Amino acid sequence: MQRFRADLHTHTVLSPCGSLEMSPIKIIERAKAKGIQLLGITDHNSTLMCRVMDEVAVEQNIKVLTGAEVTTSEEVHCLAFFDNWDALDKFQKYLEENLPDIKNDPARFGHQVTVNRNEEITGEVEKWLITGITQSIEDVEREVHALNGLFIPAHIDRMVNGLIAQLGFIPPDLHVDAMELSKHITLEDFKKEHPEIEKYTVIQDSDAHYPDNIGDSGFWLHAEELTFEELRLALKGENGRKIELL
């Protein structure tokens, strides 16, 4: 069994709340410097930067987990990840079809651009990516799992856009692969207020919007190799695979 350092919550230049410094090259350089071997790409309601991120990461022996941070109709943030381009493209179409037709205001919220590996702008998304899509958290969960993906409510300890704060409870019939804590709380402290978290696998990530924050938090993945299916087994705690918080 091997041990891999992971941080599954990273925004690129595409996310309007992120820094324009978050280009593929800068993200991967910083991740490598922090010893990260598994990096999740999670722009708001979009997967459009995943391919170029994967291309750059492969050259540095970093495994990219491709996905998005979805804002549901209840304003809950959730991470969704997929193990092949076909599933990712289908989920991108799902996001585009359910994202409200509200134009981004770059002066207020920041630019929403895609760039190539050379940091050249290749496009700009006009719809505001931070708003909630028209699908409920249950709808999103079903769509992710129908595509054989992983579904993880994000930073559930946060008072804004966290699952518990937005809904008031954890829906008992919501099928999650893990729960994510922000870097601002320990699992032990969170359990004191929410002992119900004991039944879930918990990960912790940086939610980096700036290069210096990449790897501020994360976890160890204990697995045979660095693959999507090995991560799935670890989140289930099966066959000796497991998650260990830093």
Contacts in CASP RR format, 6 or more apart in sequence:
PFRMAT RR
TARGET T0000
AUTHOR 0000-0000-0000
METHOD contacts of the structure
MODEL  1
MQRFRADLHTHTVLSPCGSLEMSPIKIIERAKAKGIQLLGITDHNSTLMC
RVMDEVAVEQNIKVLTGAEVTTSEEVHCLAFFDNWDALDKFQKYLEENLP
DIKNDPARFGHQVTVNRNEEITGEVEKWLITGITQSIEDVEREVHALNGL
FIPAHIDRMVNGLIAQLGFIPPDLHVDAMELSKHITLEDFKKEHPEIEKY
TVIQDSDAHYPDNIGDSGFWLHAEELTFEELRLALKGENGRKIELL
1 222 0 8 1.000
1 223 0 8 1.000
1 224 0 8 1.000
1 240 0 8 1.000
1 241 0 8 1.000
2 222 0 8 1.000
2 223 0 8 1.000
2 224 0 8 1.000
2 225 0 8 1.000
2 226 0 8 1.000
3 220 0 8 1.000
3 221 0 8 1.000
3 222 0 8 1.000
3 244 0 8 1.000
4 37 0 8 1.000
4 38 0 8 1.000
4 63 0 8 1.000
4 220 0 8 1.000
4 221 0 8 1.000
4 223 0 8 1.000
4 226 0 8 1.000
5 34 0 8 1.000
5 35 0 8 1.000
5 36 0 8 1.000
5 37 0 8 1.000
5 38 0 8 1.000
5 218 0 8 1.000
5 219 0 8 1.000
5 220 0 8 1.000
5 221 0 8 1.000
6 36 0 8 1.000
6 37 0 8 1.000
6 38 0 8 1.000
6 39 0 8 1.000
6 40 0 8 1.000
6 203 0 8 1.000
6 218 0 8 1.000
6 219 0 8 1.000
6 220 0 8 1.000
6 221 0 8 1.000
7 31 0 8 1.000
7 34 0 8 1.000
7 36 0 8 1.000
7 38 0 8 1.000
7 39 0 8 1.000
7 40 0 8 1.000
7 205 0 8 1.000
7 206 0 8 1.000
7 208 0 8 1.000
7 214 0 8 1.000
7 215 0 8 1.000
7 217 0 8 1.000
7 218 0 8 1.000
8 38 0 8 1.000
8 39 0 8 1.000
8 40 0 8 1.000
8 42 0 8 1.000
8 65 0 8 1.000
8 79 0 8 1.000
8 81 0 8 1.000
8 152 0 8 1.000
8 180 0 8 1.000
8 203 0 8 1.000
8 205 0 8 1.000
8 218 0 8 1.000
9 40 0 8 1.000
9 42 0 8 1.000
9 69 0 8 1.000
9 79 0 8 1.000
9 154 0 8 1.000
9 155 0 8 1.000
9 180 0 8 1.000
9 205 0 8 1.000
9 206 0 8 1.000
9 207 0 8 1.000
9 208 0 8 1.000
10 27 0 8 1.000
10 31 0 8 1.000
10 39 0 8 1.000
10 40 0 8 1.000
10 41 0 8 1.000
10 42 0 8 1.000
10 205 0 8 1.000
10 206 0 8 1.000
10 207 0 8 1.000
10 208 0 8 1.000
10 214 0 8 1.000
11 17 0 8 1.000
11 18 0 8 1.000
11 22 0 8 1.000
11 42 0 8 1.000
11 43 0 8 1.000
11 44 0 8 1.000
11 69 0 8 1.000
11 207 0 8 1.000
11 208 0 8 1.000
11 209 0 8 1.000
12 22 0 8 1.000
12 23 0 8 1.000
12 24 0 8 1.000
12 27 0 8 1.000
12 41 0 8 1.000
12 43 0 8 1.000
12 49 0 8 1.000
12 53 0 8 1.000
13 19 0 8 1.000
13 20 0 8 1.000
13 21 0 8 1.000
13 22 0 8 1.000
13 23 0 8 1.000
13 49 0 8 1.000
13 111 0 8 1.000
13 113 0 8 1.000
13 114 0 8 1.000
13 115 0 8 1.000
14 43 0 8 1.000
14 46 0 8 1.000
14 48 0 8 1.000
14 49 0 8 1.000
14 112 0 8 1.000
14 113 0 8 1.000
14 114 0 8 1.000
14 125 0 8 1.000
14 129 0 8 1.000
15 22 0 8 1.000
15 43 0 8 1.000
15 44 0 8 1.000
15 112 0 8 1.000
15 129 0 8 1.000
15 130 0 8 1.000
15 209 0 8 1.000
16 44 0 8 1.000
16 104 0 8 1.000
16 106 0 8 1.000
16 109 0 8 1.000
16 110 0 8 1.000
16 111 0 8 1.000
16 112 0 8 1.000
16 128 0 8 1.000
16 129 0 8 1.000
16 130 0 8 1.000
17 44 0 8 1.000
17 109 0 8 1.000
17 110 0 8 1.000
17 130 0 8 1.000
17 209 0 8 1.000
18 110 0 8 1.000
18 209 0 8 1.000
18 210 0 8 1.000
19 209 0 8 1.000
19 210 0 8 1.000
19 211 0 8 1.000
20 111 0 8 1.000
20 113 0 8 1.000
21 210 0 8 1.000
21 211 0 8 1.000
22 208 0 8 1.000
22 209 0 8 1.000
22 210 0 8 1.000
22 211 0 8 1.000
23 115 0 8 1.000
23 119 0 8 1.000
24 49 0 8 1.000
24 52 0 8 1.000
24 53 0 8 1.000
24 55 0 8 1.000
24 56 0 8 1.000
24 57 0 8 1.000
24 115 0 8 1.000
24 117 0 8 1.000
25 56 0 8 1.000
25 117 0 8 1.000
25 119 0 8 1.000
26 211 0 8 1.000
27 39 0 8 1.000
27 53 0 8 1.000
27 211 0 8 1.000
27 214 0 8 1.000
28 39 0 8 1.000
28 53 0 8 1.000
28 56 0 8 1.000
28 57 0 8 1.000
28 60 0 8 1.000
28 62 0 8 1.000
29 60 0 8 1.000
30 211 0 8 1.000
30 212 0 8 1.000
30 214 0 8 1.000
30 215 0 8 1.000
31 39 0 8 1.000
31 57 0 8 1.000
31 60 0 8 1.000
31 62 0 8 1.000
31 214 0 8 1.000
31 215 0 8 1.000
32 60 0 8 1.000
32 62 0 8 1.000
34 214 0 8 1.000
34 215 0 8 1.000
36 62 0 8 1.000
36 214 0 8 1.000
36 215 0 8 1.000
37 61 0 8 1.000
37 62 0 8 1.000
37 63 0 8 1.000
37 226 0 8 1.000
38 62 0 8 1.000
38 63 0 8 1.000
38 65 0 8 1.000
38 221 0 8 1.000
38 226 0 8 1.000
38 231 0 8 1.000
39 57 0 8 1.000
39 62 0 8 1.000
39 63 0 8 1.000
39 64 0 8 1.000
39 65 0 8 1.000
39 214 0 8 1.000
40 64 0 8 1.000
40 65 0 8 1.000
40 66 0 8 1.000
40 67 0 8 1.000
40 81 0 8 1.000
41 47 0 8 1.000
41 49 0 8 1.000
41 50 0 8 1.000
41 53 0 8 1.000
41 64 0 8 1.000
41 65 0 8 1.000
41 66 0 8 1.000
41 67 0 8 1.000
42 67 0 8 1.000
42 68 0 8 1.000
42 69 0 8 1.000
42 79 0 8 1.000
42 154 0 8 1.000
43 49 0 8 1.000
43 68 0 8 1.000
43 69 0 8 1.000
43 129 0 8 1.000
44 68 0 8 1.000
44 69 0 8 1.000
44 71 0 8 1.000
44 129 0 8 1.000
44 130 0 8 1.000
45 68 0 8 1.000
45 69 0 8 1.000
45 70 0 8 1.000
45 71 0 8 1.000
45 95 0 8 1.000
45 99 0 8 1.000
45 129 0 8 1.000
45 130 0 8 1.000
45 131 0 8 1.000
45 132 0 8 1.000
45 133 0 8 1.000
46 68 0 8 1.000
46 92 0 8 1.000
46 95 0 8 1.000
46 125 0 8 1.000
46 129 0 8 1.000
47 66 0 8 1.000
47 67 0 8 1.000
47 68 0 8 1.000
47 88 0 8 1.000
47 91 0 8 1.000
47 92 0 8 1.000
47 95 0 8 1.000
48 92 0 8 1.000
48 114 0 8 1.000
48 125 0 8 1.000
49 114 0 8 1.000
49 115 0 8 1.000
50 64 0 8 1.000
50 66 0 8 1.000
50 67 0 8 1.000
50 88 0 8 1.000
51 66 0 8 1.000
51 85 0 8 1.000
52 114 0 8 1.000
52 115 0 8 1.000
52 116 0 8 1.000
52 117 0 8 1.000
53 64 0 8 1.000
53 66 0 8 1.000
54 64 0 8 1.000
54 66 0 8 1.000
55 117 0 8 1.000
56 117 0 8 1.000
57 63 0 8 1.000
57 64 0 8 1.000
58 64 0 8 1.000
63 226 0 8 1.000
63 227 0 8 1.000
65 81 0 8 1.000
65 228 0 8 1.000
65 231 0 8 1.000
66 81 0 8 1.000
66 82 0 8 1.000
66 88 0 8 1.000
67 79 0 8 1.000
67 80 0 8 1.000
67 81 0 8 1.000
67 82 0 8 1.000
67 88 0 8 1.000
67 91 0 8 1.000
68 79 0 8 1.000
68 80 0 8 1.000
68 91 0 8 1.000
68 95 0 8 1.000
69 77 0 8 1.000
69 78 0 8 1.000
69 79 0 8 1.000
69 80 0 8 1.000
69 154 0 8 1.000
70 77 0 8 1.000
70 78 0 8 1.000
70 79 0 8 1.000
70 80 0 8 1.000
70 95 0 8 1.000
70 133 0 8 1.000
70 140 0 8 1.000
71 77 0 8 1.000
71 130 0 8 1.000
71 131 0 8 1.000
71 132 0 8 1.000
71 133 0 8 1.000
71 161 0 8 1.000
72 78 0 8 1.000
72 132 0 8 1.000
72 133 0 8 1.000
72 135 0 8 1.000
72 136 0 8 1.000
72 137 0 8 1.000
72 139 0 8 1.000
72 140 0 8 1.000
73 132 0 8 1.000
73 133 0 8 1.000
73 134 0 8 1.000
73 135 0 8 1.000
73 136 0 8 1.000
73 137 0 8 1.000
73 139 0 8 1.000
74 136 0 8 1.000
74 137 0 8 1.000
74 166 0 8 1.000
74 167 0 8 1.000
75 132 0 8 1.000
75 161 0 8 1.000
75 166 0 8 1.000
76 137 0 8 1.000
76 153 0 8 1.000
76 161 0 8 1.000
76 162 0 8 1.000
76 163 0 8 1.000
76 166 0 8 1.000
76 167 0 8 1.000
77 153 0 8 1.000
77 154 0 8 1.000
77 155 0 8 1.000
77 161 0 8 1.000
77 162 0 8 1.000
78 137 0 8 1.000
78 140 0 8 1.000
78 141 0 8 1.000
78 151 0 8 1.000
78 152 0 8 1.000
78 153 0 8 1.000
78 154 0 8 1.000
78 163 0 8 1.000
79 150 0 8 1.000
79 151 0 8 1.000
79 152 0 8 1.000
79 153 0 8 1.000
79 154 0 8 1.000
79 180 0 8 1.000
80 91 0 8 1.000
80 140 0 8 1.000
80 144 0 8 1.000
80 149 0 8 1.000
80 150 0 8 1.000
80 151 0 8 1.000
80 152 0 8 1.000
81 149 0 8 1.000
81 150 0 8 1.000
81 152 0 8 1.000
81 228 0 8 1.000
82 88 0 8 1.000
82 91 0 8 1.000
82 144 0 8 1.000
82 147 0 8 1.000
82 148 0 8 1.000
82 149 0 8 1.000
82 150 0 8 1.000
83 148 0 8 1.000
83 149 0 8 1.000
83 228 0 8 1.000
83 229 0 8 1.000
87 147 0 8 1.000
87 148 0 8 1.000
87 149 0 8 1.000
90 147 0 8 1.000
91 143 0 8 1.000
91 144 0 8 1.000
91 147 0 8 1.000
94 143 0 8 1.000
95 133 0 8 1.000
98 133 0 8 1.000
98 134 0 8 1.000
98 135 0 8 1.000
99 127 0 8 1.000
99 129 0 8 1.000
99 131 0 8 1.000
99 132 0 8 1.000
99 133 0 8 1.000
99 134 0 8 1.000
100 127 0 8 1.000
100 128 0 8 1.000
100 131 0 8 1.000
100 132 0 8 1.000
100 133 0 8 1.000
100 134 0 8 1.000
101 127 0 8 1.000
102 127 0 8 1.000
102 128 0 8 1.000
102 131 0 8 1.000
103 126 0 8 1.000
103 127 0 8 1.000
103 128 0 8 1.000
104 110 0 8 1.000
104 112 0 8 1.000
104 125 0 8 1.000
104 126 0 8 1.000
104 127 0 8 1.000
104 128 0 8 1.000
104 129 0 8 1.000
105 128 0 8 1.000
106 112 0 8 1.000
109 128 0 8 1.000
109 130 0 8 1.000
111 124 0 8 1.000
112 124 0 8 1.000
112 125 0 8 1.000
112 126 0 8 1.000
112 128 0 8 1.000
112 129 0 8 1.000
113 121 0 8 1.000
113 122 0 8 1.000
113 123 0 8 1.000
113 124 0 8 1.000
113 125 0 8 1.000
114 121 0 8 1.000
114 122 0 8 1.000
114 123 0 8 1.000
114 124 0 8 1.000
114 125 0 8 1.000
115 121 0 8 1.000
115 122 0 8 1.000
116 122 0 8 1.000
133 140 0 8 1.000
135 143 0 8 1.000
137 153 0 8 1.000
137 163 0 8 1.000
137 167 0 8 1.000
137 171 0 8 1.000
137 174 0 8 1.000
138 171 0 8 1.000
138 173 0 8 1.000
138 174 0 8 1.000
140 151 0 8 1.000
141 151 0 8 1.000
141 174 0 8 1.000
141 175 0 8 1.000
141 176 0 8 1.000
144 150 0 8 1.000
144 151 0 8 1.000
145 151 0 8 1.000
145 175 0 8 1.000
149 177 0 8 1.000
150 177 0 8 1.000
150 178 0 8 1.000
150 231 0 8 1.000
150 232 0 8 1.000
150 235 0 8 1.000
151 175 0 8 1.000
151 176 0 8 1.000
151 177 0 8 1.000
152 176 0 8 1.000
152 177 0 8 1.000
152 178 0 8 1.000
152 179 0 8 1.000
152 180 0 8 1.000
152 203 0 8 1.000
153 162 0 8 1.000
153 163 0 8 1.000
153 174 0 8 1.000
153 176 0 8 1.000
153 179 0 8 1.000
153 180 0 8 1.000
154 161 0 8 1.000
154 162 0 8 1.000
154 180 0 8 1.000
154 207 0 8 1.000
155 161 0 8 1.000
155 162 0 8 1.000
155 180 0 8 1.000
155 181 0 8 1.000
155 182 0 8 1.000
155 207 0 8 1.000
156 162 0 8 1.000
156 163 0 8 1.000
156 164 0 8 1.000
156 170 0 8 1.000
156 179 0 8 1.000
156 180 0 8 1.000
156 181 0 8 1.000
156 197 0 8 1.000
157 164 0 8 1.000
157 181 0 8 1.000
157 182 0 8 1.000
157 184 0 8 1.000
157 185 0 8 1.000
157 190 0 8 1.000
158 165 0 8 1.000
158 182 0 8 1.000
158 184 0 8 1.000
159 165 0 8 1.000
163 170 0 8 1.000
163 179 0 8 1.000
164 170 0 8 1.000
164 194 0 8 1.000
170 196 0 8 1.000
176 200 0 8 1.000
177 201 0 8 1.000
177 232 0 8 1.000
177 235 0 8 1.000
177 236 0 8 1.000
178 200 0 8 1.000
178 201 0 8 1.000
178 202 0 8 1.000
178 203 0 8 1.000
178 235 0 8 1.000
178 243 0 8 1.000
179 197 0 8 1.000
179 200 0 8 1.000
179 201 0 8 1.000
179 202 0 8 1.000
179 203 0 8 1.000
180 202 0 8 1.000
180 203 0 8 1.000
180 204 0 8 1.000
180 205 0 8 1.000
181 187 0 8 1.000
181 190 0 8 1.000
181 202 0 8 1.000
181 203 0 8 1.000
181 204 0 8 1.000
182 204 0 8 1.000
182 205 0 8 1.000
182 207 0 8 1.000
182 217 0 8 1.000
183 204 0 8 1.000
183 205 0 8 1.000
183 206 0 8 1.000
183 207 0 8 1.000
183 216 0 8 1.000
183 217 0 8 1.000
183 218 0 8 1.000
187 197 0 8 1.000
187 202 0 8 1.000
187 204 0 8 1.000
187 245 0 8 1.000
190 197 0 8 1.000
191 197 0 8 1.000
191 198 0 8 1.000
201 235 0 8 1.000
201 236 0 8 1.000
201 237 0 8 1.000
201 243 0 8 1.000
202 243 0 8 1.000
202 245 0 8 1.000
203 218 0 8 1.000
203 219 0 8 1.000
203 235 0 8 1.000
203 243 0 8 1.000
203 245 0 8 1.000
204 217 0 8 1.000
204 218 0 8 1.000
204 219 0 8 1.000
204 245 0 8 1.000
204 246 0 8 1.000
205 217 0 8 1.000
205 218 0 8 1.000
205 219 0 8 1.000
206 213 0 8 1.000
206 214 0 8 1.000
206 215 0 8 1.000
206 216 0 8 1.000
206 217 0 8 1.000
206 218 0 8 1.000
207 213 0 8 1.000
207 217 0 8 1.000
208 214 0 8 1.000
208 215 0 8 1.000
208 216 0 8 1.000
217 246 0 8 1.000
218 245 0 8 1.000
218 246 0 8 1.000
219 243 0 8 1.000
219 244 0 8 1.000
219 245 0 8 1.000
219 246 0 8 1.000
220 243 0 8 1.000
220 244 0 8 1.000
220 245 0 8 1.000
220 246 0 8 1.000
221 230 0 8 1.000
221 231 0 8 1.000
221 234 0 8 1.000
221 241 0 8 1.000
221 243 0 8 1.000
222 234 0 8 1.000
222 240 0 8 1.000
222 241 0 8 1.000
222 242 0 8 1.000
222 243 0 8 1.000
222 244 0 8 1.000
223 230 0 8 1.000
223 231 0 8 1.000
223 233 0 8 1.000
223 234 0 8 1.000
223 241 0 8 1.000
224 230 0 8 1.000
224 241 0 8 1.000
230 241 0 8 1.000
233 239 0 8 1.000
233 240 0 8 1.000
233 241 0 8 1.000
234 241 0 8 1.000
234 242 0 8 1.000
234 243 0 8 1.000
235 243 0 8 1.000
237 243 0 8 1.000
END
